[in-house]
Amino acid sequence: GDDHINNTPRQIHICKALGYEVPIYGHLSSILGPDGKRLSKRHGAKSVLAYRDEGYLPKAMLNMLARLGWSHGDQELFTKDELIDLFDLDAVQKSAASFSPDKCDWLNQQHIMASSSDDLTPLLKGQLEQLGIDADDLSKGPDLESVAILQQSRCKTIAEMAEQSAWFYQSFPAYQDEIVQGAFTVDALPHLDALITSFERLTDWSSPPIHEAMKEVVSAAEVGFSKVGKPLRTAVTGGIPAGNLPDLLAVLGKSTVMDRIGKAIDWINAR
């Protein structure tokens, strides 16, 4: 770090006194936090293990750290091999680098999106286990790889992915009034009933047929798609943000979807 420039002459004298070959020294600019103060173990810096536990990918952290004080044109995303090939001391910046948590999140999301499901699945499993969820028990939820594929374009960290995927595996909790009251109205009842009827006829439980079945219900009811989609999404997720509705229904499984729609109908009728 450039904060050690002033003691470099002492290091050179020590090397010479001991008869060692004096190395070529290169100093990187200091890393500043969002508040403009230098990061240190006493101010603003977190352990790399903390980032791991929060669901940041090692390759994303490497990418971020390499870009602090060094650049290669306008390129932001790098693989490890690219960093090895492209790094040049002439491109090291003299001005202090600024660490941005938002930039770190963005880089991590980009690397998550570029990762294979084989890489993401064990990481997601580990984060779900931290939430007390056994994703190996397929009787309680869908295949974990399919969930990782569904969620990878939506989440900034693996921890966030686990939090937004927990509802796939947990016993469905009671609906919370403040979350569902805007979706579970009396007007939603006929749409949910029609969805059950339409879904029951499907022999191919995949995204395209599910989407067509939803469109049929919307068309027959002569309403906007949100009038059907909002109560359906709330019924199956409990109001948790999720991705494309036909895709998540396909991953969740037909029997679970039908069961949760039924619970939503019971909830509305009980009010």
DRENVO-171955 format. One record per residue: residue in one letter; z, x, y of N, C-alpha, C, O, CB in turn. Coordinates in steps of 0.1 Angstrom, whole numbers, plus 5000, padded with zeros to 4 digits. Atoms other than C-alpha are relative to their C-alpha. Glycine has a CB too. Example, Ala and Ser with C-alpha at 12.3 -4.5 7.8 and 13.67 -1.06 7.14 Angstrom:
2
A500050094988507851234955500050095012500750195012501249905000 S500049914989507151374989500849925011500949975022498650045005 
***
This chain:
271
G500050084988500050005000500050095012500550205012501249915000 D500149924987499350115036501450035006501550115015499149935010 D498649974995503150105042500550134995501550184999501049894997 H499649875006503250435022499250115005499350225001499949994985 I500849894994500850625043500950115006500650235005499049955011 N499149904993503750785062500750094991501150204995501049935009 N499349915010505250935030499050074991499450154982501049924992 T501049945008501951045015500150165002500050234992498649955003 P499949864998502251395031501150064991501050174986500250045014 R498949955008505651435013499650014985499950114978501249925002 Q500450005014504051344980499050114997499150184987499349864996 I500949885001501351604986500750134998500450214990499050005012 H499249885000503851874993500850014986500950124981501050005011 I499349995013505851784961499050044989499350124981500649864997 C501049975010502651794940499750155001499650224990498749925002 K500349864999501852144954501150094996500950194989499650035015 A498949925003505352264950500250014985500750114979501349945006 L499850015015505352164913498750064993498750074981500249864995 G501249955006501852314908499149904994498249934986500450104989 Y500950105005500151984901498849995009498850035021500749865000 E501250024992496651904912500349885009500749775005498849974991 V499850114991496851684943498949894998497749924999500050055015 P501050115002495251344936499449965013499949995024500749884993 I500650064988492951164960500749875002500849784994498449984998 Y499250124997495050894977499149905007498349935015501250045009 G500650114993493750554987501049895002501849864993498849954991 H498950104997495850295004499349865003498349855010500850055012 L500550134997495249925004500849935011502049975013500149914987 S499350074989496149695033501149924995501149874983499049925008 S498950085004499349505032499649864998498549815003501150005011 I500350155003499349145019501049925008502349945006500149974985 L499150084992500748895043500049864994499149814988499549995015 G499950145004502048545035499449915010498949955021501549974997 P500650104990500948225052500750005013500249965023500249864994 D499349994988503648295078499650125008500250155019501549994998 G500449884993501948625088500950124997500750225002500049975014 K499149895003504848835074499650064987499149994978501549955000 R500449935012504349095048500849954987502049934988500350155001 L499450055013504948975012500850114994500350234994498949954990 S499249905007507649154993500849924990500949804990500950095009 K499250065009510049084965501249925007501849845001500650104990 R499050074992512448974992499549895009500249815014500850105008 H500650094990510048765012498749944994497650004994499850065013 G501250085003507548504998499350034987498549944983499150025011 A500849965012506348684967500749944987501949944986499950154998 K499550065013506748514932499650104989498750174990499549864998 S500349925012506848684898498749954994498449834995501149994990 V501250045006503548684880500349904988499549824985499250124995 L499650095010505448504852500249865005500049764998501350054993 A499850134994506248224876498649935001498549814999500750015014 Y501350064999502548174882499549964986498849854985499050105006 R500450045014501948174844500749874997500049784991500450114990 D499350125003504647904840499549885007499649775003501550025002 E500550114992503047694867498649974997498049885002500150045015 G501350045005499747694849498850075006497750025007499849865001 Y501149924995497647964866499450094990500250154982500550085013 L500649925010495148144845500150155004499950185016498549964998 P500049864997495448524842498750055007498850135016500150084987 K501349964994491748564851499949955014499250025023498849964992 A500050054986492248354882500950085009500550115021500449855001 M499149914993495248564893499450145003499550195014501350014993 L500749874999493248884887498949995011498850085020499450044987 N501150024990490348744908500649995014500150055023499349874997 M499350024987492748644936500550145006500350175017501149905000 L499449874996494548984937499050105004499150175013500950054989 A501049904997491349184936499349975014498950065021498949994989 R500650044987490048984967500950035012500450015023499649864999 L499149974988493149074988499850145004500350234997501549974995 G500249864995492049375008498650064995498450174999501150084996 W501349955005488549404991499149895000499549774997500250074986 S501050105001485349214992498750054995498550174995499849935014 H501349965004481849214978499149895006498849794999499850014984 G500850104993479649025003500849875001502049885005498749974992 D499450134999480448655003500549954986501049844986499149905006 Q499650055013481248634966501549984999502250075003499550104989 E498650035001484548474958500550004985501650044982500349865006 L499650015014484548424920499450124992498350154993499449874994 F500349885008484548724897500649994986501749944984500550135008 T499549975013484948794861500650145000500450215009498949994988 K499449865001486949104850498950105000499050215006500950014988 D501149905002483749284840499350025014498950135017499049954990 E500649994987482249204874500950085010500350175018499749875006 L499149924991485349344892499950154997499950235006501449954999 I500049865004485149664872498750065004498650185009500150014984 D501349954996481449704879499850015015499150115020498949914994 L500350014985481449614916501050075009500750105020499949865004 F498949954991484749764929499550135006499150224999501350024993 D500349884993484150034955501050025011501249935019498549995006 L498949984990486750194977499449995014500249965024500550154999 D500650014987484250185006500149855005500049835017498550045000 A499950144996484649805006501449955002501749845005499349914989 V498650044998488449815009500249985015499750065023500950114995 Q499850034986489449655042501250075006502250094999500149855002 K498849944994491749825067501049905006502149935007499450095012 S499150104994493149505082500849934989500449934977499249895008 A499150065010495949325064499449884994498749805001501349965007 A500550125007495049065038501049895001502249925001499750044985 S499150124999496448715039499949924987498849884983499749915012 F500050085012497548535008500149865003501049815011501250044991 S500150154998496648165008500349934987499549944978498749965006 P499750085012498347934983498849904997498549884985501349925001 D501150105002495447684988498850074994498150024985499649945014 K501149935006492847954981500350044985499450044977499850135008 C499649975013494848054950499849884991499349894979501550044999 D500250135008494747684938498549984998498149944987500649885008 W501450035001491047664945499350104989498650064981499350025013 L500549915009490247984926500449974985499649974976500550145003 N499650035014492347874896499249884995498949874983501549965001 Q500850125004490547534896498650044996498149994986500049905011 Q501449955003487147714896500050074986499150054978499550095011 H499949945013488247924866500349914989499849924978501050125001 I499750115010489647624848498749934996498449914985501049905005 M501350075002486247444853499050094992498250034984499449965013 A500949915006484447754840500450044986499750114979499750125008 S499549965013486647794809499549924989499249804991501650005001 S500350085012485847684774501249924996502349954999499550104989 S498950085006487847414757500850084991502050054989499449884994 D499249925009488947674732501050085007502150105002499050104992 D499049924991490647874760501049905005502249945006499250075011 L499150094993492147564777500949934991502149914994499249905008 T499250095009493447374747501450064997502449994998499249984987 P498749955003496247614736500950015013502150005012499950144994 L499249994988497347654773500549865003501749855007499150055011 L499650144998497447274777501149964991502149904994498849915000 K499050035010499347244745501450065004502449995003499650054986 G498849944996501947494758500749935011501949925011499850145003 Q499450084989502447304790500549874996501549825001498949995011 L499550135005502746974772501350024993502249934994499049934991 E498749985007505447124750501150025010502349995007499850124991 Q498949994989507347214782500549875005501649855010499450095012 L499650144996507346844789500649924988500949804989498749925005 G499550075012508646764754499149924992499449834985501249925004 I501150085007505346644740499450084989499050194991498949955010 D500749945011504046734706498649954999498349844993500849974987 A501350045000500346724710499350014987498149974985499250075011 D500649985013499746814674500149864992499449854982500750114992 D499850135007500946464663498949905005499149835015501449945003 L501150084996497646274665500349854999499649765004498850034992 S499650145000499445944657500549965013500649845016501149984989 K499550044987500845954692499050025011499350005023501250095003 G501049984990497646044710498750064995498650094983500650095011 P501349955004494046174710500050154997501050225000499049975010 D500249865003492746514699500150075014499550045024498650024994 L499749934988493946764725498850065007498750075019501150114997 E501249944994490646934730499249905008498749945019499150064989 S500750104992489046614741500749975013500049945023499849874991 V499350024987491746564767499850125009499650105021501649994997 A500249884991491346924780498649995006498450025018500150134992 I501450014994487546864784500049895011499349915021499049964988 L500050114990488246534802500650045013500249995024500749884994 Q499249984988490746674826499650135007500150155019501450014996 Q500149874995489447024833499350015014499550105021499250094991 S500650004987487346934864500949935010500549935022498749934999 R499250084990490246744880501350075004501950035014500449874993 C498749944998493246974879499950145006499150225002500850004987 K500049874994494147284899500850104992500550224992500749995014 T499249915009496647424874500149934986499949814984501450035005 I499850065013497247374837501349924999501449824992500150124989 A498850085000500747244845499649865006500149765001501050075009 E500550134995499046974866499249924990499449804989499250025013 M500750065010496746904838500949934989500649824985499050104993 A499150055010499646854814500749875006500949774999501150104997 E499350114994501446624839499149875000499549764998500550035014 Q500950124999498346404843499449964986498749864985498850045009 S500450035014497746404805501149954992500949904980499350124994 A498850035008501246324794499949854995500349824984501350015008 W500050145004500545944793499149984988499249874982499549925012 F500750015012498046004765500950004988500549944977498950114999 Y499249975012500846104741501449935001502049924990500250154999 Q498650064999504045934754499949854996498949794999500650025014 S499950145002505145594743499949945014500649985023501449964993 F500350064987503945374771501249945006501849855001498849904999 P498850054993506745314796499749865006498649815006500450095011 A500150124994507444984812499350025014499550125020501449935003 Y500849994988505144914842501049995012502049915012499049895001 Q499250004988506744994876499449915010498349925014500250145005 D500450104991506544704900499250065012498250015016501149925005 E500649954988505744914931498650074997497850085007500950105006 I501349945003502745084913499049894996497849914999500250104988 V501050095006501144784895499849875008498949805005500449974986 Q500150134994501744494918498749975007498349865008501249985010 G501250034994498544544937498849984990497849934994499650125009 A501050015010496544554905500249884990499349824986499950134991 F499750115010498344304882500349875008501449835010501250044992 T499950134993497643984900499649894990499049914980499249995013 V500450115008497043634886498550004998497949974988500549875006 D501550005001493343684894499550104990498450094986499450035014 A500549905009493243984872500149964985499450014976500950135001 L499950055014494243784841498749974993498550034982500949885000 P501350035007490843644832499150124998498450134988499249905008 H500849885002489243984837500650084988499850144980500050095013 L499449925011491744154813499749934987499449994977501550025002 D500350085012491243874788498650024995498350044984500349855002 A501549985003487443914790499850144995498950164986499249975013 L500249875005487744284785500450024986499850094978500850105009 I499549995014489744244753498949944991498650004981501349924998 T501150075008487044004740498850094999498250114988499649875006 S501249915000484244244750500250134992499350174985499650035015 F499749885007485944554737500149984985499750064977501350065005 E499850025014486744394704498750004992498650034980500749864998 R501450015006482944354697499450144998498550154990499149915008 L500649875000482344724701500250074986501450084982500550095011 T499949925013481644914668499950155003500350234995499049964990 D500149864996480845234687500950025012500649985023498550045004 W499049984989483845334707499850145007500550235005501549994995 S500449884993482245594730499749955015499649835017498850074994 S500150034986481745604768498949915004499149815011499950135008 P501150094995478245444772500249864996500149775004498750054994 P499850145004479045134751501249935008501149825012500249984985 I498850054992482445094769499649975014500049865019501150115000 H500550024987480745124802499149875001499349795010499250115006 E500950125001478144854792500949874999500649775005499050014989 A499150115003480944624780500849965013500949855017501150034989 M499450024987482744664814499049935010499449845017500650135006 K501050064991479544584833499749864996499549785005498750084999 E500250145004479144264813501149915005500849805010499949994984 V498950074995482544154822499949985016500249875021501450064997 V500150004986481944234859498949905004499049825013499750145006 S501250094998478544054858500449854998500049775006498850044992 A499750145004479943744841501049945010501049825013500649994986 A499050054990482843724866499549995014500149935023501250095000 E500650004986480543774896500950065010501150005021499549865004 V499149934991482944014912499650155001498850204994501549994996 G500249864999482944374924500650084989501650034982500550055014 F499549935011483544644899501550035001502250044991499350134998 S498649964998486944734914501049894995502149914991500350035014 K499250115004488244384906500450004985501449954981499349875004 V499849985014487944464869500550144997501450154989498749984992 G499649865003488344844870501450035003502150104996499150095006 K498749974996491544854889501149954991501950034987500249955014 P499050055009493644634867499950074986500950104979500049854998 L500249935013492144804836500550145000501250184991498550004996 R499549864999492845154848501550005001502250084994499450065013 T498550014999496445054857500649964987501750014983500449905011 A499550055013496844884823500150124991501150134983499149894995 V500049905011495945194803500750135005501250204996498650034997 T499449874995497345474826501449975006502250075008499150075009 G498750034993500345294842499950035015500950045022501150074994 G500249974986498845384876499950155003499750195014501149955008 I500249854998498545764870498550035003497749974997500550084987 P501449974997495445914886499350064987499950144980499950115011 A500849955012492745974859498550015004498149975015500349914988 G501549974997489046054856499249874998499749764999499550114991 N500950115002486045844848500549904989500949944979498650064995 L499350105008487345524833499449984986500149994976499949865006 P500650015014484845484803500350124992500650114980498549985000 D499749885007485445844794501450014995501750044984499750135009 L498649995004489245824794500349894990501249914981500949995012 L499750115010489145494774499550054987500150034976499349875004 A500549955013486945664748500950114994501150104982498650075003 V499149905005489345954745501349944995501949984985500350115011 L498750065004492445734744499949934987500949924980500449905011 G500150075013491145534715500049855001500849805010501050054990 K500250154999490245164709501349934998501749845006499049954990 S498850075003493545054694501050015011501749925014500650044986 T499049974989495645214721499649925012500449865019500150155003 V500550074989493445064748500349854999500849795009498550035002 M499850155003493644714733501549975001501949875007499449964987 D498550035000497444744729500550005015501349925018500750114992 R499549994987497944854765499549885009500249845018499650135006 I500550114993495644584779500949874997501249795006498549974997 G499150115004497744334759501450005007501949905011500250004985 K498749994993500944464774499949975015500849915021500550154999 A500250034986499544434809499949845002500449795011498750065005 I500150154999498644064802501349944998501749855006499049954989 D498650055002502144004789500850025013501649935016500750074988 W499349974987503544164821499749905011500649855017499750155005 I500450094989501543944844500549864996501049795005498449995001 N499650145004502343624824501549985001502049875003499649974986 A498650004999506043714825500549985015501649955017500750124994 R499650014986506043714863499849865006500149845018499150105009 
***
